[in-house]
Amino acid sequence: MTTSAITILRATVSQVTCRTPDGESVIDWDTLHAAAKQDDAQLRAVYAAALKDATHLLRRTEQARVDASVTACSGHRADKIETRGYTGSVAVAPYTEENRSAAGNICDLETCRCGAKRSVNRNGRHEELGVWLAPTTEVE
């Protein structure tokens, strides 16, 4: 990704590798955030655009990593369960069917070892299954 005089080459959760007219350099995220908020308006504009590009690249890279992990899973199973209050149907037609008998009690958020998640409504012996989904990557 190219922004004026800065080309973003790689972005990890700890640093950004970029190319400037002076050569290739590695910048940590705190430094890039500070540069994007500096007083010099021209430099601020360049670094703010570079920060935006690096953030988008990191999101895409991390989402691809998560998607590959979920795709490689041989069969999703609940490794961790977080119980929440019921908020509504979790069925996703045509993949799963709504079960109104499962409504009104709790919703378990199940997480597989690979990172995939699904919601399951439970009420007594009744269940309504959601579908397993790859989590989306959150990057500040």
Kinemage of the C-alpha trace (Angstrom):
@kinemage 1
@onewidth
@group {chain A} dominant
@subgroup {mainchain}
@vectorlist {calphas} color= white
{ca met a 1} P 0.000 0.000 0.000
{ca thr a 2} L 1.416 3.371 -0.963
{ca thr a 3} L 0.689 6.655 0.773
{ca ser a 4} L 2.580 9.654 -0.643
{ca ala a 5} L 6.162 8.979 0.340
{ca ile a 6} L 5.415 5.991 2.575
{ca thr a 7} L 4.743 2.477 1.299
{ca ile a 8} L 3.458 -0.011 3.878
{ca leu a 9} L 5.166 -3.357 3.281
{ca arg a 10} L 4.115 -5.428 6.319
{ca ala a 11} L 2.139 -4.938 9.499
{ca thr a 12} L 2.183 -7.135 12.596
{ca val a 13} L 0.513 -6.586 15.954
{ca ser a 14} L 3.712 -4.975 17.276
{ca gln a 15} L 5.230 -3.073 14.350
{ca val a 16} L 4.904 -1.761 10.804
{ca thr a 17} L 7.527 -2.179 8.095
{ca cys a 18} L 7.481 0.603 5.522
{ca arg a 19} L 9.531 2.049 2.701
{ca thr a 20} L 10.273 5.762 2.579
{ca pro a 21} L 12.511 7.731 0.205
{ca asp a 22} L 15.284 7.142 2.776
{ca gly a 23} L 14.893 3.345 2.665
{ca glu a 24} L 13.064 0.608 4.532
{ca ser a 25} L 12.296 1.068 8.223
{ca val a 26} L 10.403 -0.594 11.051
{ca ile a 27} L 8.113 1.580 13.183
{ca asp a 28} L 6.241 0.473 16.297
{ca trp a 29} L 2.526 1.292 16.445
{ca asp a 30} L 2.900 3.865 19.259
{ca thr a 31} L 5.385 5.864 17.183
{ca leu a 32} L 3.148 5.687 14.105
{ca his a 33} L 0.129 6.845 16.158
{ca ala a 34} L 2.163 9.754 17.572
{ca ala a 35} L 3.411 10.730 14.092
{ca ala a 36} L -0.180 10.735 12.813
{ca lys a 37} L -1.103 13.288 15.520
{ca gln a 38} L 1.895 15.618 15.324
{ca asp a 39} L 1.715 19.408 14.901
{ca asp a 40} L 3.189 19.624 11.375
{ca ala a 41} L 0.093 19.425 9.152
{ca gln a 42} L 1.849 18.027 6.065
{ca leu a 43} L 3.651 15.283 7.975
{ca arg a 44} L 0.536 14.572 10.025
{ca ala a 45} L -1.434 13.987 6.800
{ca val a 46} L 1.218 11.609 5.434
{ca tyr a 47} L 1.502 9.615 8.657
{ca ala a 48} L -2.269 9.559 9.261
{ca ala a 49} L -2.754 8.024 5.816
{ca ala a 50} L 0.081 5.555 6.496
{ca leu a 51} L -1.526 4.625 9.835
{ca lys a 52} L -4.855 4.006 8.090
{ca asp a 53} L -3.183 1.835 5.419
{ca ala a 54} L -1.183 -0.135 7.998
{ca thr a 55} L -4.299 -0.745 10.097
{ca his a 56} L -6.219 -2.042 7.073
{ca leu a 57} L -3.305 -4.282 6.080
{ca leu a 58} L -3.056 -5.687 9.619
{ca arg a 59} L -6.805 -6.372 9.694
{ca arg a 60} L -6.650 -8.240 6.384
{ca thr a 61} L -3.534 -10.190 7.401
{ca glu a 62} L -4.919 -11.201 10.793
{ca gln a 63} L -8.331 -12.100 9.353
{ca ala a 64} L -6.644 -14.313 6.722
{ca arg a 65} L -4.675 -16.037 9.507
{ca val a 66} L -7.831 -16.654 11.547
{ca asp a 67} L -9.777 -17.847 8.495
{ca ala a 68} L -6.993 -20.327 7.613
{ca ser a 69} L -7.008 -21.696 11.163
{ca val a 70} L -10.791 -22.158 11.133
{ca thr a 71} L -10.732 -23.754 7.668
{ca ala a 72} L -8.035 -26.221 8.766
{ca cys a 73} L -10.161 -27.425 11.715
{ca ser a 74} L -11.290 -31.028 11.160
{ca gly a 75} L -14.527 -30.653 13.111
{ca his a 76} L -15.691 -27.892 15.418
{ca arg a 77} L -16.334 -28.753 19.069
{ca ala a 78} L -17.033 -26.475 21.997
{ca asp a 79} L -13.735 -26.033 23.847
{ca lys a 80} L -14.932 -23.035 25.866
{ca ile a 81} L -18.504 -21.999 26.714
{ca glu a 82} L -19.606 -18.559 27.892
{ca thr a 83} L -23.197 -18.399 29.146
{ca arg a 84} L -25.250 -15.277 28.513
{ca gly a 85} L -28.871 -14.300 28.745
{ca tyr a 86} L -31.229 -15.087 25.869
{ca thr a 87} L -31.471 -12.235 23.338
{ca gly a 88} L -33.215 -13.791 20.352
{ca ser a 89} L -33.059 -16.543 17.775
{ca val a 90} L -29.605 -17.758 16.689
{ca ala a 91} L -30.803 -20.081 13.905
{ca val a 92} L -29.458 -19.338 10.428
{ca ala a 93} L -31.752 -20.720 7.718
{ca pro a 94} L -31.217 -22.878 5.727
{ca tyr a 95} L -28.287 -24.225 7.792
{ca thr a 96} L -30.026 -24.561 11.156
{ca glu a 97} L -33.668 -24.523 12.176
{ca glu a 98} L -35.376 -22.262 14.668
{ca asn a 99} L -36.591 -24.030 17.802
{ca arg a 100} L -39.027 -21.800 19.682
{ca ser a 101} L -38.951 -24.190 22.658
{ca ala a 102} L -35.300 -23.208 23.203
{ca ala a 103} L -36.203 -19.517 23.487
{ca gly a 104} L -36.265 -17.474 26.648
{ca asn a 105} L -33.590 -18.951 28.921
{ca ile a 106} L -29.864 -18.810 28.119
{ca cys a 107} L -27.569 -18.445 25.136
{ca asp a 108} L -24.199 -20.209 25.244
{ca leu a 109} L -21.386 -18.747 23.144
{ca glu a 110} L -19.286 -21.773 22.212
{ca thr a 111} L -15.692 -21.370 21.054
{ca cys a 112} L -13.756 -24.087 19.234
{ca arg a 113} L -9.979 -24.515 19.675
{ca cys a 114} L -9.487 -23.112 16.176
{ca gly a 115} L -11.255 -19.879 17.159
{ca ala a 116} L -14.592 -20.471 15.427
{ca lys a 117} L -17.632 -19.435 17.468
{ca arg a 118} L -21.340 -20.203 17.496
{ca ser a 119} L -24.317 -19.325 19.661
{ca val a 120} L -26.633 -21.983 21.074
{ca asn a 121} L -29.943 -21.132 22.758
{ca arg a 122} L -30.852 -23.586 25.526
{ca asn a 123} L -34.018 -23.953 27.563
{ca gly a 124} L -34.229 -27.200 29.538
{ca arg a 125} L -33.630 -30.033 27.077
{ca his a 126} L -34.373 -27.839 24.047
{ca glu a 127} L -31.563 -26.418 21.876
{ca glu a 128} L -31.395 -24.046 18.946
{ca leu a 129} L -28.036 -24.143 17.176
{ca gly a 130} L -26.346 -21.276 15.426
{ca val a 131} L -23.651 -21.861 12.801
{ca trp a 132} L -19.905 -21.954 13.416
{ca leu a 133} L -18.304 -18.709 12.219
{ca ala a 134} L -14.746 -17.501 11.991
{ca pro a 135} L -14.271 -14.649 14.443
{ca thr a 136} L -13.604 -11.218 13.013
{ca thr a 137} L -10.350 -9.591 13.908
{ca glu a 138} L -10.539 -6.477 16.075
{ca val a 139} L -7.690 -4.014 15.572
{ca glu a 140} L -7.651 -0.630 17.262
